[in-house]
Amino acid sequence: MDTSDYKILIVDDTPENIEILAETLSDYKRLIANNGERALKLASGENKPDIILLDIMMPEMDGFEVCRRLKKNQETEDIPVIFITAKNSIEDELLGLELGAVDFISKPISPPSVRARVKNHLELKKIRQELLEQNNELLEAAKLRDDVDGIMRHDLKGPLVGIMGFPQLLIRSENITEQQKKMLTMIENSAKNMLNMINRSLDIFKMERGKYEFNPEEFNINRLIHKIKDEHKSDIENKNIDINIRINGNISEQNDEYIISGEEILIYSMLQNLFKNAIEAINKNGIIDISLRETDGHLEIAIKNSGEVPEKIRETFWDKFSTSGKRTGTGLGTYSVKLIAETHNGKVHLDSTEKNFTTIKIYIPKE
């Protein structure tokens, strides 16, 4: 902005002082007031100044009172005020700054000093305004993301729930072939994956902002793990992977109970990620061991698979966007696992000490 675009209000009851300041600041547009009432009227008018140079010793209403009123008025509180006065005691200067003034210049003035200070405070005001506008834009962006959140949760998730339900109805029909059943199962699983992706992206955003509303309920985590295993049946068979699921060291069946308190959809997303990663880490003829056990008041979920995490990403394994060797990887999988565990007041641990194996451990409080 050119200096001639800025407006400066000069307030002084002495014509000679006004003339000196007006000449000193001739590069700017100048407004003149010779008393406090006139100054307040100009400051809140349509032609509002960008900065005010204010004398203190004036009849009827002194500069301190003018400043006090300016800062109490929402229309004028953001206008920088510089006191220009013959009063140069520390007490007067402190009072002026406490009232909200940005600077204090003693008379007789030094024109170069006045010009420099006015220029600096106008630039600071411009920067503050730009920061305020940027902050407003960020608030608008946050509101937009919240609106998108609502759209995705209600407008997208509803149809997906329908897509997930219809394949099961069709599979029960008597005149359907095994190949058609397999295709319907693929449709159902794809819909589940899409739903999981929507939930994960929105929930990660809320967890990062500390605005996720955690609503735990009791559910059977063993049954959930077996369900995830069944969903990956095709990949498990293609890679000839041996899957072992244990509860307290004993092989578990699908109907065995292991009840925990948490959000089932989040735990599903977390274990789905880890199970998928474990399968992708295995080429052929590998193993995946999943164990559930209680330790120190926590549920420990350990997922061990043949295959090693690349050494270069071990330090950043749980970080956002950390990935290696995946063409379609987003780097959000393990990051979301960590956030979900922390949402459950738990923690995560990567163990790569055993050669040719990787073990992920999740600790979640039992109560």
C-alpha positions as CSV (number, residue, x, y, z in Angstrom):
1,M,0.0,0.0,0.0
2,D,1.3,3.5,-0.9
3,T,1.8,6.0,1.9
4,S,-0.8,8.3,0.4
5,D,-3.4,5.5,0.9
6,Y,-2.9,5.8,4.7
7,K,-4.9,8.2,6.8
8,I,-3.4,9.8,9.9
9,L,-5.4,11.6,12.6
10,I,-3.5,14.4,14.3
11,V,-5.0,15.5,17.6
12,D,-3.6,18.6,19.3
13,D,-5.1,21.9,20.7
14,T,-2.1,24.0,19.5
15,P,-2.2,25.1,15.9
16,E,1.6,25.3,15.6
17,N,2.0,21.7,16.8
18,I,-0.6,20.5,14.2
19,E,1.2,22.4,11.5
20,I,4.6,20.8,12.3
21,L,3.1,17.3,12.4
22,A,1.1,17.8,9.3
23,E,4.2,19.0,7.4
24,T,6.3,16.1,8.9
25,L,3.8,13.6,7.6
26,S,2.9,15.3,4.3
27,D,3.3,11.9,2.4
28,Y,0.1,10.7,4.1
29,K,-3.6,11.8,4.1
30,R,-4.1,13.8,7.2
31,L,-7.2,14.4,9.4
32,I,-7.1,17.2,12.0
33,A,-8.8,17.5,15.4
34,N,-8.1,20.3,17.9
35,N,-10.0,18.6,20.8
36,G,-11.0,15.3,22.2
37,E,-14.6,15.3,21.1
38,R,-13.7,16.1,17.5
39,A,-11.0,13.3,17.6
40,L,-13.5,10.7,18.8
41,K,-16.0,11.7,16.1
42,L,-13.4,11.5,13.3
43,A,-12.0,8.2,14.6
44,S,-15.4,6.5,14.4
45,G,-16.6,8.1,11.2
46,E,-16.7,6.8,7.6
47,N,-13.2,8.2,6.9
48,K,-11.6,6.2,9.7
49,P,-7.9,6.9,10.3
50,D,-5.2,4.1,10.2
51,I,-3.3,5.6,13.1
52,I,-3.7,8.4,15.6
53,L,-1.1,10.9,16.9
54,L,-2.6,12.2,20.2
55,D,-1.5,15.0,22.4
56,I,-2.1,14.5,26.1
57,M,-2.5,18.0,27.6
58,M,-5.7,19.3,26.1
59,P,-8.6,21.3,27.8
60,E,-11.9,19.6,28.7
61,M,-10.8,16.1,27.6
62,D,-7.1,15.1,27.9
63,G,-5.4,12.6,25.7
64,F,-5.5,9.8,28.3
65,E,-9.3,10.0,28.4
66,V,-9.5,10.1,24.5
67,C,-7.4,7.0,24.4
68,R,-9.5,5.3,27.0
69,R,-12.6,5.9,25.1
70,L,-11.1,4.8,21.8
71,K,-10.1,1.5,23.3
72,K,-13.5,0.9,24.8
73,N,-15.2,1.4,21.4
74,Q,-15.3,-1.7,19.1
75,E,-15.2,0.5,16.1
76,T,-11.9,2.2,17.1
77,E,-10.2,-0.2,19.5
78,D,-7.8,-1.5,16.8
79,I,-6.5,1.9,15.7
80,P,-2.9,2.3,16.9
81,V,-2.4,5.4,19.1
82,I,0.9,7.2,19.5
83,F,1.0,9.8,22.3
84,I,3.0,13.0,21.4
85,T,3.4,15.2,24.4
86,A,5.7,17.3,26.6
87,K,4.8,15.1,29.5
88,N,7.8,12.8,29.7
89,S,7.7,11.2,33.1
90,I,7.9,7.4,33.4
91,E,4.5,7.4,35.1
92,D,2.9,9.2,32.2
93,E,4.5,6.8,29.7
94,L,3.4,3.7,31.6
95,L,-0.2,5.0,32.0
96,G,-0.3,5.7,28.2
97,L,0.9,2.2,27.4
98,E,-1.5,0.7,29.9
99,L,-4.4,2.5,28.2
100,G,-3.4,0.8,24.9
101,A,-1.1,3.2,23.2
102,V,1.6,1.6,21.0
103,D,4.2,4.4,21.4
104,F,5.2,7.5,23.3
105,I,7.0,10.5,21.6
106,S,8.2,13.5,23.5
107,K,8.0,17.1,22.4
108,P,9.7,18.8,20.8
109,I,9.5,16.2,18.1
110,S,12.2,15.0,15.7
111,P,10.5,14.8,12.3
112,P,12.7,11.9,11.0
113,S,11.9,9.9,14.2
114,V,8.2,10.6,13.9
115,R,8.2,9.5,10.3
116,A,10.1,6.3,11.1
117,R,7.8,5.4,14.0
118,V,4.6,6.1,12.1
119,K,5.9,4.0,9.2
120,N,6.8,1.1,11.5
121,H,3.5,1.1,13.3
122,L,1.5,1.3,10.0
123,E,3.5,-1.7,8.8
124,L,2.8,-3.6,12.0
125,K,-0.9,-2.8,11.7
126,K,-0.8,-4.2,8.1
127,I,0.8,-7.4,9.3
128,R,-1.7,-7.8,12.1
129,Q,-4.5,-7.3,9.6
130,E,-3.1,-9.9,7.2
131,L,-2.7,-12.4,10.1
132,L,-6.3,-11.7,11.1
133,E,-7.5,-12.4,7.6
134,Q,-5.4,-15.6,7.4
135,N,-6.9,-16.7,10.7
136,N,-10.4,-16.1,9.4
137,E,-9.6,-18.1,6.3
138,L,-8.3,-20.9,8.4
139,L,-11.5,-20.8,10.5
140,E,-13.6,-20.9,7.3
141,A,-11.5,-23.8,6.0
142,A,-12.1,-25.6,9.3
143,K,-15.9,-25.0,9.1
144,L,-15.8,-26.3,5.5
145,R,-14.1,-29.4,6.6
146,D,-16.7,-29.9,9.3
147,D,-19.4,-29.4,6.7
148,V,-17.7,-32.0,4.5
149,D,-17.6,-34.3,7.6
150,G,-21.4,-34.0,7.9
151,I,-21.9,-34.7,4.2
152,M,-19.6,-37.7,4.2
153,R,-21.1,-39.2,7.4
154,H,-24.7,-38.8,6.3
155,D,-24.8,-38.6,2.5
156,L,-22.1,-41.2,1.7
157,K,-22.3,-43.6,4.6
158,G,-26.1,-44.2,4.2
159,P,-25.9,-45.7,0.7
160,L,-22.8,-47.7,1.6
161,V,-24.7,-49.4,4.4
162,G,-27.3,-50.4,1.8
163,I,-24.6,-51.7,-0.5
164,M,-23.2,-53.8,2.3
165,G,-26.6,-55.3,3.2
166,F,-27.9,-56.3,-0.2
167,P,-25.2,-58.9,-1.1
168,Q,-26.0,-61.0,2.0
169,L,-29.7,-61.0,1.0
170,L,-28.9,-62.1,-2.5
171,I,-26.4,-64.8,-1.3
172,R,-29.2,-66.5,0.5
173,S,-31.1,-67.0,-2.7
174,E,-31.4,-70.7,-3.8
175,N,-30.7,-70.1,-7.5
176,I,-27.4,-68.3,-7.2
177,T,-24.1,-69.9,-8.3
178,E,-20.9,-70.1,-6.2
179,Q,-19.2,-67.7,-8.6
180,Q,-22.0,-65.2,-8.2
181,K,-21.7,-65.6,-4.4
182,K,-18.0,-64.9,-4.6
183,M,-18.6,-61.7,-6.6
184,L,-21.3,-60.5,-4.2
185,T,-18.9,-61.1,-1.3
186,M,-16.4,-59.0,-3.1
187,I,-18.9,-56.2,-3.5
188,E,-19.8,-56.4,0.2
189,N,-16.1,-56.3,1.2
190,S,-15.4,-53.3,-1.1
191,A,-18.3,-51.4,0.5
192,K,-16.9,-52.2,3.9
193,N,-13.5,-51.0,2.9
194,M,-14.9,-47.7,1.5
195,L,-16.9,-47.2,4.7
196,N,-13.7,-47.9,6.7
197,M,-11.8,-45.4,4.6
198,I,-14.4,-42.7,5.2
199,N,-14.5,-43.4,8.9
200,R,-10.8,-43.4,9.2
201,S,-10.1,-40.2,7.4
202,L,-12.8,-38.2,9.3
203,D,-11.9,-39.8,12.7
204,I,-8.1,-39.1,12.2
205,F,-9.0,-35.4,11.5
206,K,-11.0,-35.2,14.7
207,M,-8.5,-37.1,16.8
208,E,-5.7,-34.8,15.6
209,R,-7.8,-31.8,16.7
210,G,-8.7,-33.4,20.0
211,K,-12.4,-33.2,19.1
212,Y,-13.2,-36.9,18.7
213,E,-16.0,-38.0,21.0
214,F,-15.0,-41.4,22.4
215,N,-18.0,-43.7,23.2
216,P,-16.7,-47.1,24.4
217,E,-19.0,-50.2,24.6
218,E,-18.3,-53.8,25.4
219,F,-17.7,-56.2,22.5
220,N,-16.0,-59.5,21.6
221,I,-12.6,-58.7,20.1
222,N,-11.8,-62.3,19.4
223,R,-14.9,-62.6,17.1
224,L,-13.8,-59.3,15.4
225,I,-10.3,-60.7,14.7
226,H,-11.8,-63.9,13.2
227,K,-14.1,-61.8,11.0
228,I,-11.1,-59.8,9.7
229,K,-9.3,-63.0,9.0
230,D,-12.3,-64.3,7.0
231,E,-12.4,-61.1,5.0
232,H,-8.8,-61.7,3.9
233,K,-9.4,-65.3,3.1
234,S,-8.5,-65.0,-0.6
235,D,-5.1,-63.3,0.1
236,I,-4.3,-65.8,2.8
237,E,-4.9,-68.7,0.5
238,N,-3.1,-67.1,-2.5
239,K,0.1,-66.6,-0.3
240,N,-0.4,-69.8,1.6
241,I,-0.2,-68.0,4.9
242,D,-0.6,-69.9,8.2
243,I,-2.8,-67.9,10.6
244,N,-2.8,-68.6,14.4
245,I,-5.1,-66.7,16.8
246,R,-4.5,-67.3,20.5
247,I,-6.1,-66.2,23.7
248,N,-3.7,-66.4,26.7
249,G,-1.5,-68.8,24.8
250,N,-4.4,-71.1,23.6
251,I,-5.6,-71.4,20.1
252,S,-9.0,-69.6,19.8
253,E,-12.2,-70.5,17.9
254,Q,-14.4,-67.9,16.4
255,N,-17.1,-68.1,19.1
256,D,-14.7,-67.9,22.0
257,E,-15.3,-64.8,24.0
258,Y,-12.8,-62.1,24.9
259,I,-14.8,-59.0,26.0
260,I,-13.2,-55.6,26.0
261,S,-14.5,-52.0,26.3
262,G,-13.8,-49.7,23.3
263,E,-15.2,-48.5,20.1
264,E,-15.7,-51.6,17.9
265,I,-15.5,-49.7,14.6
266,L,-12.2,-48.0,15.6
267,I,-10.7,-51.3,16.8
268,Y,-11.9,-52.9,13.5
269,S,-10.2,-50.2,11.5
270,M,-7.0,-50.6,13.6
271,L,-6.8,-54.4,13.3
272,Q,-7.8,-54.3,9.6
273,N,-4.8,-52.0,8.9
274,L,-2.4,-54.2,10.8
275,F,-3.7,-57.4,9.3
276,K,-3.4,-56.0,5.8
277,N,0.1,-54.8,6.5
278,A,1.1,-58.2,7.8
279,I,-0.2,-59.9,4.7
280,E,1.5,-57.4,2.4
281,A,4.8,-58.0,4.2
282,I,4.8,-61.7,3.3
283,N,5.7,-63.1,-0.1
284,K,4.7,-66.7,0.2
285,N,4.4,-69.4,2.8
286,G,4.5,-67.1,5.8
287,I,2.9,-66.9,9.2
288,I,0.8,-64.4,11.1
289,D,0.4,-65.0,14.8
290,I,-2.2,-62.9,16.7
291,S,-2.4,-63.2,20.5
292,L,-4.6,-61.7,23.1
293,R,-3.5,-61.6,26.7
294,E,-3.8,-59.4,29.8
295,T,-0.7,-57.7,31.2
296,D,-0.5,-55.1,33.9
297,G,-4.2,-54.2,33.7
298,H,-3.9,-53.8,29.9
299,L,-5.1,-55.9,27.0
300,E,-2.0,-56.7,24.8
301,I,-2.8,-57.4,21.2
302,A,0.3,-58.7,19.5
303,I,0.5,-59.3,15.7
304,K,3.6,-61.1,14.6
305,N,4.3,-61.8,10.9
306,S,7.2,-63.1,8.9
307,G,8.8,-60.2,7.2
308,E,10.8,-57.2,8.4
309,V,10.0,-53.5,8.5
310,P,12.7,-51.7,6.4
311,E,15.3,-50.3,8.7
312,K,15.0,-46.8,7.2
313,I,11.4,-46.3,8.4
314,R,11.6,-48.0,11.8
315,E,12.2,-44.7,13.6
316,T,9.3,-43.0,11.8
317,F,7.1,-46.1,11.6
318,W,4.2,-44.5,13.6
319,D,4.6,-41.0,12.0
320,K,2.1,-39.5,9.6
321,F,2.8,-40.2,5.9
322,S,5.5,-42.8,6.8
323,T,5.6,-45.5,4.1
324,S,8.0,-47.6,2.1
325,G,7.8,-49.6,-1.1
326,K,4.0,-49.2,-1.6
327,R,2.8,-47.6,-4.8
328,T,-0.6,-46.8,-3.4
329,G,0.4,-46.3,0.2
330,T,-0.7,-43.1,1.9
331,G,1.4,-43.5,5.1
332,L,-1.7,-43.1,7.2
333,G,-2.2,-46.7,8.2
334,T,0.1,-47.1,11.1
335,Y,-0.4,-43.4,12.0
336,S,-4.1,-44.1,12.4
337,V,-3.4,-47.2,14.4
338,K,-1.4,-45.0,16.9
339,L,-4.1,-42.4,17.1
340,I,-6.8,-45.0,17.7
341,A,-4.8,-46.7,20.4
342,E,-4.2,-43.3,22.1
343,T,-7.9,-42.5,21.8
344,H,-8.4,-45.7,23.9
345,N,-5.8,-44.3,26.4
346,G,-3.5,-47.0,25.1
347,K,-0.1,-47.1,23.3
348,V,1.7,-48.9,20.5
349,H,5.0,-50.6,20.1
350,L,7.1,-51.9,17.2
351,D,9.4,-54.9,17.8
352,S,11.9,-55.7,15.0
353,T,14.5,-57.4,17.2
354,E,13.7,-60.9,16.0
355,K,15.4,-61.6,12.6
356,N,12.9,-62.0,9.6
357,F,9.9,-61.2,11.8
358,T,8.0,-58.1,12.9
359,T,5.8,-57.8,15.9
360,I,3.3,-55.0,16.5
361,K,1.9,-54.7,20.1
362,I,-1.1,-52.6,21.1
363,Y,-1.8,-52.0,24.7
364,I,-5.3,-50.9,25.7
365,P,-6.6,-50.5,29.3
366,K,-8.9,-53.3,30.3
367,E,-11.2,-51.0,32.3
